[in-house]
Amino acid sequence: MKSDLIMAVFKDELERTERLISRYEREVEELPKGSIYARKIANQEYFYLSYRDGKKTVSKFLGNANSFDKSDLLKKTQRRKELLQLIRKLKSDKKQLEKEIR
């Protein structure tokens, strides 16, 4: 039988995990999804954002290499991938905590 102190710690950790999941999911919604790729056409380099919309793959034109700074968008797409990994880990932890509390 688990002591009341341990159960309280598990419950606090479960609440913290749920808050983090919620916060990270809100942040993911604001970040662009997909990945950036470049195409070279007639000695010009053009950038596109590619992502899935249901079963379709969408390619959105971003601009040519001279007019578009891709570093900021790369950081945002990388941040989104990191957050999605964190959310998966936190959801796994949440399941474990829920099992321990029962």
C-alpha positions as CSV (number, residue, x, y, z in Angstrom):
1,M,0.0,0.0,0.0
2,K,1.3,3.4,-1.0
3,S,1.6,6.1,1.7
4,D,-0.4,9.3,1.5
5,L,2.8,11.3,0.9
6,I,3.7,9.3,-2.2
7,M,0.2,9.5,-3.6
8,A,0.2,13.3,-3.1
9,V,3.5,13.5,-5.0
10,F,2.1,11.4,-7.8
11,K,-1.0,13.6,-8.0
12,D,1.1,16.8,-8.0
13,E,3.3,15.4,-10.8
14,L,0.2,14.4,-12.8
15,E,-1.1,17.9,-12.5
16,R,2.2,19.4,-13.6
17,T,2.4,17.0,-16.5
18,E,-1.1,17.9,-17.7
19,R,-0.2,21.6,-17.5
20,L,2.9,21.1,-19.5
21,I,1.1,19.1,-22.2
22,S,-1.5,21.8,-22.5
23,R,1.1,24.6,-22.7
24,Y,3.2,22.8,-25.3
25,E,0.1,21.9,-27.4
26,R,-0.9,25.6,-27.5
27,E,2.7,26.5,-28.6
28,V,2.7,23.8,-31.3
29,E,-0.5,25.3,-32.8
30,E,1.2,28.6,-33.3
31,L,4.3,27.2,-34.9
32,P,4.5,26.3,-38.6
33,K,4.3,22.6,-39.4
34,G,6.3,20.8,-42.1
35,S,9.7,21.2,-43.4
36,I,11.6,23.6,-45.7
37,Y,13.1,22.5,-48.9
38,A,14.9,24.3,-51.8
39,R,14.5,24.0,-55.5
40,K,16.9,25.3,-58.0
41,I,15.3,26.6,-61.2
42,A,17.4,28.3,-63.9
43,N,20.2,29.2,-61.5
44,Q,17.8,30.6,-58.9
45,E,17.1,28.9,-55.6
46,Y,13.5,29.0,-54.3
47,F,12.3,27.9,-50.9
48,Y,9.1,26.0,-50.1
49,L,7.3,24.8,-47.0
50,S,6.0,21.3,-47.3
51,Y,3.4,19.8,-44.9
52,R,0.5,17.4,-44.9
53,D,-3.1,18.5,-44.8
54,G,-5.0,15.3,-44.2
55,K,-3.9,12.9,-47.0
56,K,-2.6,15.7,-49.2
57,T,0.9,17.1,-49.3
58,V,0.9,20.9,-49.6
59,S,3.9,22.9,-50.8
60,K,3.7,26.6,-50.0
61,F,6.0,28.9,-51.9
62,L,8.1,31.1,-49.5
63,G,10.4,33.0,-51.8
64,N,13.7,33.0,-53.5
65,A,17.1,32.8,-51.8
66,N,17.7,36.6,-52.1
67,S,14.4,37.7,-50.6
68,F,13.8,35.1,-48.0
69,D,15.6,34.5,-44.7
70,K,15.0,30.8,-43.9
71,S,16.9,30.7,-40.5
72,D,13.9,32.0,-38.5
73,L,11.5,29.5,-40.1
74,L,14.0,26.7,-39.7
75,K,14.2,27.4,-35.9
76,K,10.4,27.4,-35.6
77,T,9.9,24.1,-37.5
78,Q,12.7,22.6,-35.4
79,R,11.1,23.9,-32.2
80,R,7.8,22.3,-33.3
81,K,9.5,18.9,-33.8
82,E,11.1,19.1,-30.3
83,L,7.8,20.1,-28.7
84,L,6.0,17.2,-30.4
85,Q,8.6,14.8,-29.0
86,L,8.2,16.3,-25.5
87,I,4.4,15.9,-25.7
88,R,4.7,12.3,-26.6
89,K,7.1,11.7,-23.7
90,L,4.8,13.6,-21.3
91,K,1.7,11.6,-22.4
92,S,3.6,8.4,-21.8
93,D,4.6,9.7,-18.3
94,K,1.0,10.7,-17.7
95,K,-0.2,7.2,-18.4
96,Q,2.3,5.8,-15.9
97,L,1.3,8.2,-13.2
98,E,-2.4,7.4,-13.7
99,K,-1.6,3.7,-13.3
100,E,0.3,4.4,-10.1
101,I,-2.5,6.6,-8.6
102,R,-5.1,3.9,-9.2
